[in-house]
Amino acid sequence: MESHETTESQLKALFPAVPTILSAMASGQMVGPGGLTRRTFFPVALILGMGGAFVWRGRASGADSAVRVRLGTLAPKGSSYTKHLQAMGEKWRQAPGGGVLLTIYPDGTMGSEADMVRRMRLGQLQAGMLTAVGLAEIEPAVAGLQNLPMMFRSLEEVDYIGEKLQPKLEKRLEDKGFVVLFWGDSGWVRFFSKQPIIRPDDLRNAKLFVWTRSAADVETYRSVGVNPVPLETVDILPSLQTGLINAVPLPPSIALASQVDRVAPHMLDLPYAPLVGAAVVAKKTWDAVPVEGRAALRNAAAEAGKFIKADGRRESRESIEAMRKRGLQVHAVTPDIEAEWRREIEAAYPTVRGPIVPADIFDEVVKELQAYRAAHAGSKK
């Protein structure tokens, strides 16, 4: 196993916050999924990415005959996510037919998720662990798992829709040259802000971060009176510090790891949307894997995906309590306030259906959720 990295002492000299982040990583508080993306791992990518790529390589027994897979992700080195990818890579190395040698490029060293998709198409990478934002660069229908604010009322509903849609999405992704290895998520995205955001009108008065590439998201927010500020993810923390933005939607685990809560110390306890992702490999590369080894690779990937999702959800919950201890103010949502948010957001669904989530997928999600809720009416979620 090889690693090319800036030393811890060098990082501490460059960034005073590094000891805190390294400590959080060591204690398992850092998290990321499924990609979670440069859009979610920005500060860690900025800090840990100094000095070049961090690369993990499986030990090279049988290296001459093994298929080589370079996987990019914005998940931080040392997080539970990259640790599970490492464990998967070790099992891949031992797979029948000569095995597969997996090299992991964490921390966004291969660029944004859009950059990673482009690199996979060019053959510079063979795989990526991406969020729905990156996956939508390949197949827009994946947005139906994530870009539907307040559509899902529980993580059980998230799981149910995933089970219904994932086979169709996997087929569409494969038709475009990518094989899904596993799906995962990091629990709920919540609003972090410099001043309290309690009601929709508070959000209208905020300067809200949105991803630079999300033109449809910008128009959707503007249509309901919100002021979106398109930025690259690496600009979130300095933009909060300078006041260019004063609110950002993030999973709590990412807010903790990036120390966003120190600049934006208010969190609305509203499950806004899940952060969903998947690991994919170029079909050309997958087809080069010996047939006798593919089952072992799929089994190892499925196990990694299961652990990544479980850890992502757990760490997201634990992160809220960790941030409370260092001063985060968590604003509870009453039933009346939740209903107000739901009315405002559902009124914007016509601008989501089509431009952001393909109409057929949007309609299928709504239909399946209605069926799920009817079947579970009266049961405890």
Secondary structure, DSSP 8 states (H G I E B T S, - for coil): -------HHHHHHH-TTHHHHHHHHHTT-----TT--HHHHHHHHHHHTTTS---EE---TTTTTSEEEEEEE-S-TTSHHHHHHHHHHHHHHT-GGG-EEEEEE-TTTT-SHHHHHHHHHHTS-SEEEEEHHHHTTT-GGGGGGTS-TTT-SSHHHHHHHHHHHHHHHHHHHHHTTEEEEEEEEEEEEEEEESS---SHHHHHTSEEEEETT-HHHHHHHHHTT-EEEEE-GGGHHHHHHHTS--EEEE-HHHHHHHTGGGTS-EEEEEEEEEEEEEEEEEHHHHHHS-HHHHHHHHHHHHHHHHHHHHHHHHHHHHHHHHHHHTT-EEE---HHHHHHHHHHHHHTHHHHBTTTB-HHHHHHHHHHHHHHHHHTTTS--
